[in-house]
Amino acid sequence: MAALPEWMLSLPEEGVTAEEYDRMPEEICRRIEIVDGSIIVSPSATPRHNRIARLFANALEAAAPAPWQVTTDVDLRLADVPLHNRRPDVLVFDGDPDVLPVRPHQVLLAVEIMSKGSVSADRLDKPAEYAVVGIPHYWRVEQQNSGLITYTHILNATTRSYASSGAHTGVLKTDQPFPVAIDLDALS
C-alpha cells in the first residue's frame, strides 16, 4: 500500500478549505469528496458503473427540455464553509457547463449509481444532504441480479426531505422532473 500524500498528512483541524480544494489537480479531485472539510476517498468506479452513468446521462440529456443540461461526475458544492463537495454520478442542472463547481440552486436532479462502497452514502447521507440544500429530485440506481432498479424521490420543500415517488424496473417512465422513459434493462 502506498503512503498517503504529504498534503493529506498536514491538514488543519478545520479540514480542506474551498480555496485549497480549488487549487488541487483534477486527478485528485475526481477521486474524492469533501464532507465538512474532511476528505472522503472513493475507489475507482467499475466499467459497468461508468457505462450505466453514461447511458443514464445520455437518456436524460435526450429528454431534458431547455435550459436543462446533463453532466456526469462533476463537483457539486453544497457548502463553502465548512467545505462540502459531492460528485453525483449524473446531474441535471441549469448554468454554464464551464463554470464549476455546480451549486445546489442550479440543480434539478441528482442521480447516484450505487456501488458496493457507497451503499450508506447513497441511501442515507447524500439524499439528506441534497434535500437540505433544496435539490428538487434525487434518484438512486441500484444494480440487482436481475438488472437495475431506480428509486425516484421528490423533495418535500416544507420538511426538506425526500418522499418516494417510485421504484422502477424494466423501464423507468416518469413525468417528474420532466417526461422521460429510460430502458433500464438496456443499461445493465
C-alpha positions, -999 to 999 in steps of 0.1 A, spaced: 0 0 0 13 34 -9 19 61 17 -6 90 20 4 121 1 21 148 22 -7 173 18 -31 147 34 -9 144 64 -8 181 72 -45 191 71 -56 216 97 -83 207 122 -109 225 101 -100 203 71 -98 213 35 -110 248 26 -127 257 -7 -96 277 -18 -73 247 -11 -96 223 -29 -100 246 -59 -62 245 -63 -60 207 -62 -53 189 -95 -84 174 -112 -69 139 -110 -71 142 -72 -105 159 -71 -120 132 -93 -113 106 -66 -125 125 -35 -155 141 -20 -153 166 9 -177 164 38 -174 191 64 -138 197 53 -129 160 56 -116 141 27 -136 110 16 -116 89 -8 -137 69 -33 -124 38 -51 -124 40 -89 -157 32 -105 -161 -1 -124 -165 0 -161 -201 -12 -156 -208 16 -132 -194 42 -157 -214 27 -185 -246 29 -166 -239 65 -156 -230 75 -192 -261 58 -207 -283 72 -180 -270 107 -187 -275 102 -224 -311 93 -219 -317 122 -196 -300 146 -220 -322 134 -248 -353 141 -228 -343 173 -209 -360 205 -221 -341 237 -223 -325 252 -203 -316 219 -185 -282 203 -192 -269 169 -182 -234 161 -170 -216 133 -152 -191 133 -123 -186 170 -116 -183 188 -83 -215 199 -66 -206 224 -39 -231 221 -12 -214 245 12 -182 266 12 -176 267 50 -170 240 61 -163 228 26 -188 202 14 -184 188 -21 -201 158 -36 -197 143 -71 -230 129 -82 -228 103 -110 -253 124 -131 -266 159 -126 -294 178 -145 -287 215 -140 -290 249 -154 -259 271 -160 -227 274 -178 -211 240 -180 -176 256 -179 -183 273 -146 -176 249 -118 -184 239 -92 -222 235 -98 -242 250 -69 -274 234 -55 -297 262 -68 -287 252 -103 -296 215 -99 -330 199 -108 -320 163 -104 -290 144 -88 -286 107 -97 -263 83 -78 -254 49 -92 -249 28 -61 -218 8 -57 -207 -17 -30 -185 11 -15 -213 37 -15 -243 20 0 -247 41 32 -237 73 14 -262 68 -15 -291 56 6 -287 79 37 -261 106 36 -264 121 1 -302 122 0 -303 140 33 -276 165 22 -292 171 -12 -327 176 4 -314 201 29 -299 223 2 -332 221 -18 -324 199 -48 -359 190 -61 -353 154 -73 -330 126 -62 -327 92 -80 -307 62 -68 -299 34 -92 -291 0 -77 -277 -30 -95 -295 -62 -88 -290 -97 -101 -319 -93 -125 -310 -58 -137 -314 -23 -124 -339 -7 -101 -342 30 -99 -357 47 -68 -371 81 -75 -376 108 -49 -391 142 -49 -384 170 -24 -409 180 3 -400 217 5 -415 221 39 -396 193 56 -365 195 34 -366 157 30 -374 134 1 -406 114 -4 -405 83 -26 -421 88 -60 -415 53 -73 -393 22 -77 -388 14 -113 -376 -18 -130 -376 -27 -167 -385 8 -179 -382 40 -158 -411 61 -171 -420 93 -153 -432 129 -159 -410 142 -130 -390 163 -132 -398 161 -170 -412 134 -192 -386 106 -197 -386 69 -204 -353 50 -198 -349 13 -207 -332 1 -175 -327 -33 -189 -307 -19 -218 -284 -1 -194 -272 -31 -174 
